[in-house]
Amino acid sequence: MIWWLSQPSRARSERLAIAELEERHGWLRGVKWEVRQEARLAADFEIEHLGRSIAMTITFPSFFPDVPPQVCPREEVRLSGHQYGSGGELCLEYRPDNWDPAYTGAMMIESAHRLLSGETPSEGVTAVVDTAHRVTTAQEVRSAKYRFMLSPDARIGLESLPEFILVSFEMSERYEAGHWLAVPRRFGEEIAPLWSCGPETPQNRRRTGYVVRLPDELQDRVRPTYDFLVTLGSVASYEALAGIVASSIEENVFLIECGGDIHVMSLAPGDGRRYVYQYQLINLPDAERRLAAGYDRLARASIAIVGCGSVGSKIAATLARAGIGRFVLVDGDILYPGNLVRNDLDWGAVGLNKPDAVSQRIHDIGPAIVVETRRVLLGGQESSAATDAALVAIGKCDVIIDATADGQIFNLCGAVARNEKKIMVWGEVLAGGIGGLVMRLRPEGDPVPHAARRQIMDWCTDHGRSFPHAAEAGYGLAPEEGSLPLIADDAAVSLVAAHMARYAIDSLMRDDSAFPQSAYAIGFEREWIFDGPFDTWPIALREEGCWGSQKDDDLNGEFAALAAELFPTVQVDHTL
C-alpha cells in the first residue's frame, strides 16, 4: 500500500508542517525529501545540538497515518538510551502503543529533539529521561537462543542455599524451534536434594553442573565468561569447579546467584580457554488459575478414548488441558503423513502407533498425567486375551469415548459402558464435513448405547434422509452432478471433537447437565437436514434397556441347570 498516492493531501500537509518547523527553530536544518525503496516517503534532516550536527532520517511507513513514522540516525551509532540498538529507531513520546492518526511527522522530529537535548542538557553533562516505554519479557528474550526458565518456587529454593558452598545442580533441557529451553530439576544431590521440581516439570535431556551463591557485594563482578569461571575456580573449596574449568569432557552448566541476579552459563567441553554460552533468564510468573475451581476434580477422573485418530487426538489434547488425571488410549493403527490434514499430531509422530503418539502429546501438555496405551485393533484380528484386556481397562474409566465412527467398535464400547454402568460419549463427523452428530449417555436416565444409536438412526430416517456416514466414504460426500466433492477438513473435525470433549467435561463436573438433550446434530454446511452452518437439531432420546451386566430372567434356575451339567457329582449352592 502506497499511502501518499491515495492521500496526497496528507503528504503535502506533512511536508508543510516539517517546513514550518524548520523555519521556526534553528536546531532543525537540511530537510530533504525523497521517495525510497518500496515507494516509502522519507526526509533526511539534521538536529543541531551543543555545536554538533546529528544526521537523521524520518521514514513514513506503508500504513501511515495509522502507524507512526520511524526516526533513526543516518549512521550506525547509538544516540540515546531510548533507542532500538545502534543505528536503530528512537523510542519517542509517540509510539505504536499510543499513536493517533492526528499526530504528525513534525511532532516526531520535535520529540527526537527533546529526547537528545534532555539526555545531554549541556556540554559534558548527561541526564536520564523518564520513559513510558515498558519492554515485555517476550521482547527482552526474542533474540535469545538459550533460555533458562525459573519458577517462583525454584527461586525460593535457590535463595535458601548457603553462600560460598558448591552445590550440585541438574536441569532439564530441550531443543525447540531453534532454541534451547531449560528448567531446573534439583539443587543438591539426587538422593537427598535441597530442592527439587514437581511432577509437572517435563523430563527432557538432563544436564548437570553446579550452583554457587555469592555475597551481594560481588554483584558487579559476575560475568558470563571463561575468565570469570577461572577466577571462581581459584577460590578455596572450589577445587572441583577448578578442575572442570581447566578441562572437561562434557559440556557443564553453572548457575551463579548474587544479589538477586541469576546468571546461567554453559562451558563448552575441551581444554583451556573456550566458549561460554549464556542463557537468558526468564522469570516465570506465579501460576494463576485459568480454569474454574470445579475443574480441580478432573485430576481424579479417568477417560478412555477409543480411536486416536483425527477426532480422538483432538479430544485427548483438550481434556489434558482441562486437567484430566488419567487416560486409557486404545487404537490399532499407526500415523501416516496423509493423516496430518485432520489430526492433532504432526510430522514428529509419523510412523508411531497412534496411542503412543497421543500419549506423548498428552505428556507434552501435562507431564504428570498418567496414560495407559493399548495398541489393539478392537474388532480386528487380535488375540482374545488382548481384546479382553483392553476392554477391561476401558471399563475401569469414568467416561468411555468412542471416536472411531466404527459400528462394530461402538458395539464393544457400548457393551462395556452398559455392563460397567459408565458414561459413554460418542460422535461422528458427517460425510463431507457437512456437520456432526454427538451423543452422551448416562446410566439410569438415558437409553443403553445400542438402543440410543438405533434411536438416532431412526431419527435420521424420520427426517427423510439416511445418515451420511463419513467413515464409509473417507470423510467425503458424493457431489451432485456438476458440483465439486465435499470433504471434511480439520475445522469440521475440530468442531465435533470439541463438542464431544464438552460432553465429557460436563459429565464429570456436575450431577445435572448443561445440555438439555443427550444427542445433537450440528450443521456446518447447508446440506442434508441443515439450513446452514451451526444449524443445531436436538435429538430427544427415550429410556430403553437396562444398564448393568445382562442377567437371565430365571437366573437361579438357569445357574442350577448349568452347574448340574458342569459338576454332576458335586453339591452346589444354586442361589445367586
C-alpha positions as CSV (number, residue, x, y, z in Angstrom):
1,M,0.0,0.0,0.0
2,I,1.4,3.4,-1.0
3,W,-0.5,5.8,1.3
4,W,0.7,9.0,-0.3
5,L,-0.8,8.1,-3.7
6,S,-4.3,7.7,-2.1
7,Q,-3.9,10.6,0.4
8,P,-1.7,13.2,-1.4
9,S,-3.3,16.0,0.7
10,R,-1.9,14.3,3.9
11,A,1.5,14.0,2.3
12,R,1.5,17.7,1.4
13,S,0.4,18.7,4.9
14,E,3.3,16.6,6.4
15,R,5.8,18.4,4.2
16,L,4.4,21.8,5.1
17,A,4.4,21.0,8.9
18,I,8.1,20.0,8.8
19,A,9.0,23.0,6.6
20,E,7.3,25.3,9.1
21,L,9.1,23.6,12.0
22,E,12.4,24.2,10.2
23,E,11.5,27.9,9.8
24,R,10.6,28.3,13.5
25,H,13.6,26.5,15.1
26,G,17.3,26.9,14.3
27,W,18.1,23.4,15.6
28,L,16.4,21.8,12.6
29,R,18.2,22.1,9.3
30,G,18.8,20.5,5.9
31,V,15.4,18.8,5.3
32,K,15.5,16.9,2.1
33,W,12.6,14.8,0.8
34,E,12.7,11.7,-1.5
35,V,10.9,8.5,-2.3
36,R,12.9,5.4,-1.3
37,Q,12.8,1.7,-1.6
38,E,9.2,0.3,-1.7
39,A,7.9,3.8,-2.5
40,R,8.3,4.9,1.0
41,L,8.3,8.7,1.6
42,A,11.3,9.8,3.7
43,A,13.1,13.0,4.7
44,D,16.7,13.4,5.8
45,F,17.3,16.2,8.3
46,E,19.9,17.4,10.9
47,I,19.4,18.3,14.5
48,E,21.9,20.9,15.8
49,H,22.7,20.4,19.5
50,L,25.7,21.7,21.5
51,G,27.6,22.6,18.4
52,R,27.1,19.1,16.9
53,S,25.1,18.2,13.8
54,I,23.2,14.9,14.2
55,A,22.2,13.4,10.8
56,M,18.8,11.7,11.0
57,T,16.0,10.4,8.8
58,I,12.2,10.2,9.2
59,T,10.6,7.4,7.2
60,F,6.8,7.3,6.7
61,P,5.7,3.6,6.7
62,S,3.3,1.9,4.3
63,F,0.3,2.2,6.7
64,F,0.8,5.8,7.7
65,P,-1.1,7.7,9.1
66,D,-2.4,4.7,11.1
67,V,1.1,3.8,12.4
68,P,3.9,6.3,13.4
69,P,6.9,7.2,11.2
70,Q,10.3,5.9,12.3
71,V,13.1,8.4,13.3
72,C,16.6,6.9,13.0
73,P,20.2,8.2,12.8
74,R,21.7,8.0,9.3
75,E,24.8,6.2,10.7
76,E,25.2,3.1,12.8
77,V,25.5,5.0,16.0
78,R,24.0,4.8,19.5
79,L,22.5,8.3,20.1
80,S,20.2,7.6,23.1
81,G,19.3,5.2,25.8
82,H,15.9,5.2,24.3
83,Q,16.9,3.5,21.0
84,Y,16.5,0.1,19.5
85,G,20.2,-0.8,19.1
86,S,23.0,1.0,17.3
87,G,21.6,2.8,14.3
88,G,18.1,1.8,15.2
89,E,14.9,3.6,15.7
90,L,14.5,6.1,18.5
91,C,11.8,5.3,21.1
92,L,9.9,8.6,21.3
93,E,6.9,10.0,23.0
94,Y,4.7,8.9,20.2
95,R,4.8,5.1,19.6
96,P,2.6,2.4,18.2
97,D,1.0,1.9,21.7
98,N,-0.2,5.5,22.0
99,W,-0.3,6.7,18.4
100,D,-3.2,8.7,17.0
101,P,-3.5,9.4,13.2
102,A,-3.8,13.1,14.0
103,Y,-0.2,13.1,15.1
104,T,2.4,14.3,12.5
105,G,5.9,13.7,11.4
106,A,6.8,17.2,12.7
107,M,5.7,16.1,16.2
108,M,8.0,13.1,15.9
109,I,11.0,15.3,15.0
110,E,10.3,17.7,17.9
111,S,10.1,14.6,20.2
112,A,13.5,13.5,18.9
113,H,15.0,16.9,19.7
114,R,13.5,16.9,23.2
115,L,15.0,13.4,23.8
116,L,18.5,14.2,22.7
117,S,18.7,17.6,24.4
118,G,17.2,16.1,27.6
119,E,19.8,13.4,27.8
120,T,22.6,15.9,27.2
121,P,21.4,19.2,28.6
122,S,24.8,20.8,28.5
123,E,28.4,20.1,27.4
124,G,29.8,17.1,29.4
125,V,26.6,16.7,31.4
126,T,24.3,13.6,31.0
127,A,20.8,13.1,32.4
128,V,18.2,10.4,32.5
129,V,15.0,11.0,30.5
130,D,11.9,9.3,32.0
131,T,10.4,6.7,29.8
132,A,6.9,5.3,29.5
133,H,8.2,2.5,27.4
134,R,7.8,-0.9,29.0
135,V,9.5,-3.9,27.5
136,T,7.8,-7.2,28.0
137,T,9.6,-10.4,28.8
138,A,8.9,-11.7,25.2
139,Q,10.5,-8.6,23.8
140,E,13.5,-9.0,26.0
141,V,14.2,-12.6,25.1
142,R,13.1,-12.7,21.4
143,S,16.7,-12.8,20.1
144,A,17.9,-15.2,22.9
145,K,18.6,-18.8,21.6
146,Y,19.4,-20.1,25.1
147,R,16.7,-19.6,27.7
148,F,16.5,-20.7,31.3
149,M,13.1,-20.6,33.0
150,L,12.9,-20.1,36.7
151,S,9.7,-20.5,38.7
152,P,9.0,-18.6,42.0
153,D,9.3,-21.9,43.9
154,A,12.7,-22.7,42.3
155,R,13.9,-19.2,43.1
156,I,13.0,-19.6,46.8
157,G,14.9,-22.9,46.7
158,L,17.9,-21.3,45.1
159,E,18.0,-18.4,47.5
160,S,17.8,-20.7,50.5
161,L,21.1,-22.4,49.5
162,P,24.2,-21.4,51.6
163,E,26.7,-18.9,50.2
164,F,30.2,-20.0,49.0
165,I,29.2,-23.6,49.0
166,L,29.4,-25.6,45.8
167,V,26.1,-27.4,45.3
168,S,25.4,-29.9,42.5
169,F,22.7,-28.9,40.0
170,E,20.6,-30.6,37.4
171,M,18.4,-29.1,34.7
172,S,16.1,-30.4,32.0
173,E,16.6,-29.0,28.5
174,R,15.1,-29.4,25.1
175,Y,15.7,-28.0,21.7
176,E,12.6,-26.5,20.2
177,A,12.1,-24.2,17.2
178,G,15.8,-23.3,17.1
179,H,16.0,-22.5,20.8
180,W,17.5,-24.4,23.8
181,L,14.9,-24.2,26.6
182,A,15.9,-25.2,30.1
183,V,14.3,-25.5,33.6
184,P,15.9,-26.6,36.9
185,R,15.2,-30.0,38.2
186,R,17.1,-30.1,41.5
187,F,19.6,-28.3,43.7
188,G,21.8,-30.7,45.7
189,E,22.4,-34.4,45.4
190,E,19.9,-36.6,43.6
191,I,19.3,-38.9,46.7
192,A,18.6,-36.0,49.1
193,P,18.1,-32.8,47.1
194,L,17.9,-29.4,48.8
195,W,15.2,-28.5,46.3
196,S,13.5,-30.5,43.6
197,C,10.9,-29.7,41.0
198,G,7.4,-31.1,40.9
199,P,6.0,-33.8,38.6
200,E,4.6,-31.1,36.2
201,T,8.2,-30.4,35.1
202,P,9.0,-32.2,31.8
203,Q,11.8,-34.7,31.7
204,N,13.8,-33.8,28.7
205,R,17.6,-34.0,28.2
206,R,19.2,-33.9,31.6
207,R,22.3,-31.8,32.2
208,T,24.3,-31.4,35.4
209,G,26.6,-28.7,36.8
210,Y,27.0,-26.6,39.9
211,V,25.2,-23.8,41.7
212,V,27.2,-21.1,43.5
213,R,25.7,-18.3,45.7
214,L,28.0,-15.3,46.1
215,P,27.7,-12.4,48.6
216,D,25.8,-9.3,47.4
217,E,28.9,-7.2,47.3
218,L,30.3,-9.2,44.4
219,Q,27.3,-8.5,42.3
220,D,29.1,-6.2,39.8
221,R,31.9,-8.7,39.3
222,V,29.9,-11.7,37.9
223,R,30.4,-12.1,34.2
224,P,29.3,-15.0,31.9
225,T,32.9,-15.5,30.7
226,Y,35.6,-18.1,30.8
227,D,37.9,-15.8,32.8
228,F,35.2,-15.3,35.5
229,L,34.9,-19.1,35.9
230,V,38.7,-19.4,36.1
231,T,38.7,-16.8,38.9
232,L,35.8,-18.5,40.7
233,G,37.6,-21.8,40.4
234,S,40.6,-20.4,42.2
235,V,38.6,-19.7,45.3
236,A,39.3,-22.1,48.2
237,S,36.8,-25.0,48.4
238,Y,36.0,-24.8,44.7
239,E,38.6,-27.4,43.6
240,A,36.0,-29.4,41.8
241,L,35.0,-26.4,39.8
242,A,38.6,-25.5,39.0
243,G,39.2,-29.0,37.5
244,I,36.2,-28.7,35.3
245,V,37.1,-25.3,34.0
246,A,40.7,-26.5,33.3
247,S,39.5,-29.5,31.3
248,S,36.1,-31.1,30.8
249,I,35.0,-33.9,28.6
250,E,31.3,-32.9,28.6
251,E,29.6,-29.5,28.5
252,N,28.9,-28.2,32.0
253,V,26.4,-25.7,33.2
254,F,26.9,-23.2,36.0
255,L,24.2,-21.2,37.9
256,I,25.5,-18.2,39.8
257,E,23.2,-16.3,42.2
258,C,24.5,-12.9,43.5
259,G,22.5,-10.0,44.9
260,G,19.2,-11.4,43.4
261,D,20.8,-11.6,39.9
262,I,20.9,-15.0,38.4
263,H,23.4,-16.0,35.7
264,V,23.2,-19.3,33.8
265,M,26.2,-20.2,31.7
266,S,27.3,-23.4,29.9
267,L,31.0,-24.1,29.4
268,A,31.9,-25.9,26.2
269,P,33.9,-29.2,26.5
270,G,37.6,-29.2,25.9
271,D,40.9,-27.8,27.4
272,G,41.9,-24.3,28.2
273,R,40.1,-21.1,27.1
274,R,36.8,-22.0,25.4
275,Y,33.4,-20.6,24.7
276,V,30.8,-19.9,27.4
277,Y,27.2,-19.9,26.3
278,Q,25.0,-17.5,28.3
279,Y,21.3,-18.3,29.0
280,Q,18.7,-15.6,29.1
281,L,16.8,-15.8,32.4
282,I,13.0,-15.9,32.1
283,N,11.3,-15.4,35.5
284,L,8.1,-17.4,35.3
285,P,5.1,-15.8,36.9
286,D,3.2,-17.3,39.7
287,A,0.8,-20.0,38.4
288,E,-2.5,-18.3,38.0
289,R,-5.8,-20.1,38.0
290,R,-7.2,-20.1,34.4
291,L,-10.0,-22.7,35.0
292,A,-12.9,-22.6,37.4
293,A,-12.4,-24.3,40.8
294,G,-14.7,-27.1,39.7
295,Y,-12.1,-28.3,37.3
296,D,-10.0,-29.5,40.2
297,R,-12.0,-32.7,40.4
298,L,-10.9,-33.7,36.9
299,A,-7.5,-34.5,38.2
300,R,-9.1,-37.6,39.9
301,A,-11.0,-38.6,36.8
302,S,-10.1,-41.2,34.2
303,I,-11.1,-41.2,30.5
304,A,-10.9,-44.0,27.9
305,I,-10.5,-42.8,24.4
306,V,-11.0,-45.5,21.8
307,G,-9.7,-44.2,18.5
308,C,-6.7,-41.9,18.5
309,G,-7.2,-40.5,15.0
310,S,-8.4,-37.1,13.9
311,V,-11.2,-36.8,16.4
312,G,-9.7,-38.8,19.3
313,S,-6.3,-37.0,19.2
314,K,-8.1,-33.6,19.5
315,I,-10.3,-34.8,22.3
316,A,-7.3,-36.1,24.2
317,A,-5.4,-32.7,23.9
318,T,-8.5,-30.7,25.0
319,L,-9.2,-33.0,28.1
320,A,-5.5,-32.9,29.0
321,R,-5.6,-29.1,29.1
322,A,-8.8,-29.3,31.2
323,G,-6.9,-31.3,33.8
324,I,-8.0,-35.0,33.4
325,G,-5.6,-37.0,35.5
326,R,-5.6,-40.4,33.8
327,F,-6.2,-41.7,30.2
328,V,-6.5,-45.1,28.6
329,L,-5.8,-44.8,24.9
330,V,-6.9,-47.7,22.5
331,D,-6.1,-47.8,18.8
332,G,-4.6,-50.4,16.5
333,D,-3.4,-48.0,13.8
334,I,-0.2,-46.0,13.1
335,L,0.1,-42.4,12.0
336,Y,0.7,-41.8,8.2
337,P,1.6,-38.5,6.5
338,G,-1.8,-38.3,5.0
339,N,-3.4,-38.3,8.4
340,L,-1.9,-34.9,9.2
341,V,-4.6,-32.9,7.4
342,R,-7.0,-33.6,10.2
343,N,-5.0,-35.0,13.2
344,D,-3.9,-33.0,16.2
345,L,-0.4,-34.7,15.8
346,D,2.4,-33.6,13.5
347,W,5.3,-35.0,11.4
348,G,7.2,-35.8,14.6
349,A,4.7,-38.6,15.3
350,V,4.5,-40.1,11.8
351,G,5.3,-43.8,11.9
352,L,4.3,-44.2,15.6
353,N,1.4,-46.2,16.8
354,K,-1.4,-43.7,17.4
355,P,-1.8,-44.4,21.1
356,D,1.9,-43.8,21.7
357,A,1.9,-40.6,19.7
358,V,-1.2,-39.3,21.5
359,S,0.3,-40.3,24.8
360,Q,3.3,-38.1,24.1
361,R,1.0,-35.3,23.1
362,I,-0.8,-35.6,26.4
363,H,2.6,-35.6,28.3
364,D,3.7,-32.5,26.4
365,I,0.7,-30.8,27.9
366,G,0.7,-32.3,31.3
367,P,3.9,-34.3,32.2
368,A,2.3,-35.6,35.4
369,I,-0.8,-37.1,33.7
370,V,-1.0,-40.9,33.8
371,V,-1.5,-42.6,30.4
372,E,-2.1,-46.2,29.6
373,T,-1.8,-47.3,26.0
374,R,-3.3,-50.3,24.3
375,R,-2.2,-50.9,20.7
376,V,-5.2,-53.1,20.0
377,L,-7.5,-53.1,17.0
378,L,-10.8,-53.7,18.6
379,G,-13.0,-55.8,16.5
380,G,-10.0,-56.8,14.3
381,Q,-7.8,-59.9,14.1
382,E,-6.4,-59.7,17.6
383,S,-6.0,-62.3,20.3
384,S,-8.9,-62.7,22.6
385,A,-6.7,-62.0,25.6
386,A,-5.5,-58.7,24.1
387,T,-9.1,-57.6,23.2
388,D,-10.4,-58.6,26.7
389,A,-7.6,-56.8,28.5
390,A,-8.3,-53.6,26.5
391,L,-12.0,-53.8,27.3
392,V,-11.3,-54.4,31.0
393,A,-9.0,-51.3,31.0
394,I,-11.7,-49.3,29.2
395,G,-14.3,-50.4,31.7
396,K,-12.3,-49.1,34.7
397,C,-12.5,-45.5,33.4
398,D,-15.1,-42.9,34.5
399,V,-16.0,-42.0,30.9
400,I,-15.7,-44.0,27.7
401,I,-15.3,-42.1,24.5
402,D,-15.8,-43.8,21.1
403,A,-14.1,-41.6,18.5
404,T,-13.8,-44.3,15.8
405,A,-17.0,-43.9,13.8
406,D,-17.0,-47.7,13.5
407,G,-20.2,-49.5,14.2
408,Q,-18.5,-52.7,15.5
409,I,-16.3,-50.8,17.9
410,F,-19.3,-48.8,19.1
411,N,-21.0,-52.1,20.0
412,L,-18.0,-53.2,22.0
413,C,-17.6,-49.9,23.8
414,G,-21.3,-49.7,24.3
415,A,-21.4,-53.2,25.9
416,V,-18.6,-52.2,28.3
417,A,-20.4,-48.9,29.2
418,R,-23.6,-50.8,29.8
419,N,-22.2,-53.6,31.8
420,E,-19.9,-51.4,34.0
421,K,-22.5,-48.6,34.2
422,K,-20.1,-46.0,32.8
423,I,-20.8,-42.7,31.0
424,M,-20.3,-43.0,27.2
425,V,-19.6,-40.2,24.7
426,W,-19.9,-40.9,21.0
427,G,-19.6,-38.7,18.0
428,E,-19.2,-38.7,14.2
429,V,-18.2,-36.2,11.5
430,L,-20.8,-36.4,8.8
431,A,-19.6,-37.1,5.3
432,G,-18.2,-34.1,3.5
433,G,-17.8,-32.3,6.8
434,I,-21.4,-31.0,6.4
435,G,-21.9,-31.4,10.2
436,G,-21.6,-33.8,13.0
437,L,-23.5,-36.0,15.5
438,V,-22.7,-36.1,19.2
439,M,-24.2,-38.1,22.0
440,R,-23.6,-38.5,25.7
441,L,-25.2,-41.4,27.6
442,R,-25.5,-41.5,31.4
443,P,-26.5,-44.8,33.2
444,E,-30.1,-44.7,34.6
445,G,-31.8,-42.0,32.6
446,D,-30.6,-42.5,29.1
447,P,-31.1,-45.5,26.8
448,V,-28.3,-48.1,26.8
449,P,-25.8,-47.4,24.0
450,H,-27.1,-49.9,21.4
451,A,-30.6,-48.6,21.8
452,A,-29.5,-45.0,21.7
453,R,-27.7,-45.4,18.4
454,R,-30.7,-47.2,16.9
455,Q,-32.9,-44.3,18.0
456,I,-30.6,-41.8,16.3
457,M,-30.6,-43.7,13.1
458,D,-34.4,-43.9,13.3
459,W,-34.5,-40.1,13.9
460,C,-32.5,-39.6,10.7
461,T,-34.9,-41.8,8.8
462,D,-37.9,-39.9,10.2
463,H,-36.4,-36.7,8.8
464,G,-36.4,-38.2,5.3
465,R,-32.6,-38.7,4.8
466,S,-30.3,-41.6,5.6
467,F,-27.4,-40.9,7.9
468,P,-24.3,-39.8,5.8
469,H,-21.5,-41.9,7.4
470,A,-18.2,-40.2,6.9
471,A,-16.1,-43.2,7.7
472,E,-17.5,-45.2,4.9
473,A,-16.6,-42.5,2.3
474,G,-13.2,-41.3,3.6
475,Y,-14.8,-38.2,5.0
476,G,-16.1,-37.4,1.5
477,L,-19.6,-36.7,0.2
478,A,-20.6,-37.7,-3.3
479,P,-21.4,-34.4,-5.1
480,E,-24.4,-33.7,-7.3
481,E,-23.7,-33.6,-11.0
482,G,-21.6,-30.6,-11.9
483,S,-20.5,-29.7,-8.4
484,L,-17.3,-30.2,-6.5
485,P,-17.0,-33.0,-3.9
486,L,-17.2,-32.1,-0.3
487,I,-14.5,-33.5,2.0
488,A,-14.3,-32.9,5.8
489,D,-11.4,-30.6,6.8
490,D,-9.7,-30.1,10.1
491,A,-12.1,-27.3,11.1
492,A,-15.1,-29.6,10.8
493,V,-13.4,-32.4,12.7
494,S,-12.3,-30.0,15.4
495,L,-15.8,-28.8,16.0
496,V,-17.1,-32.3,16.5
497,A,-14.2,-33.2,18.8
498,A,-14.8,-30.0,20.9
499,H,-18.4,-30.9,21.4
500,M,-17.6,-34.4,22.5
501,A,-14.9,-33.1,24.9
502,R,-17.5,-30.6,26.3
503,Y,-19.9,-33.5,26.9
504,A,-17.2,-35.4,28.8
505,I,-16.2,-32.4,31.0
506,D,-19.9,-31.7,31.7
507,S,-20.5,-35.3,32.8
508,L,-17.6,-35.2,35.3
509,M,-18.1,-31.8,36.8
510,R,-21.9,-31.7,37.5
511,D,-24.6,-34.0,38.7
512,D,-27.1,-32.3,36.4
513,S,-26.2,-31.2,32.9
514,A,-25.8,-28.0,30.9
515,F,-27.1,-29.9,27.9
516,P,-31.0,-30.3,27.7
517,Q,-30.7,-33.2,25.4
518,S,-28.4,-36.3,25.2
519,A,-27.7,-36.0,21.5
520,Y,-27.5,-33.3,18.9
521,A,-27.0,-33.0,15.1
522,I,-24.9,-29.9,14.3
523,G,-24.6,-28.4,10.8
524,F,-21.5,-26.9,9.3
525,E,-22.9,-26.5,5.7
526,R,-26.3,-26.0,4.0
527,E,-26.7,-29.7,3.3
528,W,-28.7,-32.8,4.4
529,I,-31.2,-31.6,7.0
530,F,-29.2,-28.4,7.8
531,D,-30.3,-24.9,6.7
532,G,-26.8,-23.6,7.2
533,P,-23.7,-23.5,9.4
534,F,-24.4,-24.0,13.1
535,D,-28.0,-25.1,12.5
536,T,-28.4,-27.4,15.5
537,W,-31.0,-30.1,15.9
538,P,-31.5,-31.5,19.4
539,I,-32.4,-35.2,19.4
540,A,-34.6,-36.4,22.3
541,L,-33.8,-40.0,23.4
542,R,-36.1,-42.1,25.4
543,E,-35.1,-44.5,28.1
544,E,-34.7,-48.1,26.8
545,G,-32.9,-51.2,28.0
546,C,-31.3,-51.9,31.4
547,W,-27.8,-50.6,32.5
548,G,-25.6,-53.2,34.2
549,S,-24.4,-56.7,33.3
550,Q,-27.1,-58.7,31.5
551,K,-28.8,-61.3,33.6
552,D,-31.2,-64.2,32.7
553,D,-34.8,-63.7,33.9
554,D,-34.6,-67.0,35.8
555,L,-31.1,-66.6,37.0
556,N,-31.1,-69.1,39.8
557,G,-32.8,-71.8,37.8
558,E,-30.5,-71.4,34.8
559,F,-27.4,-71.4,37.0
560,A,-28.6,-74.6,38.8
561,A,-29.0,-76.3,35.4
562,L,-25.6,-75.2,34.2
563,A,-24.0,-76.3,37.5
564,A,-25.6,-79.7,37.2
565,E,-24.2,-80.1,33.7
566,L,-20.7,-79.0,34.7
567,F,-20.4,-80.6,38.1
568,P,-22.8,-83.6,38.2
569,T,-21.2,-85.2,41.2
570,V,-20.8,-82.0,43.3
571,Q,-23.4,-80.5,45.6
572,V,-23.7,-76.8,44.6
573,D,-25.5,-73.9,46.2
574,H,-27.7,-72.7,43.4
575,T,-28.6,-69.4,44.9
576,L,-27.1,-66.2,43.4
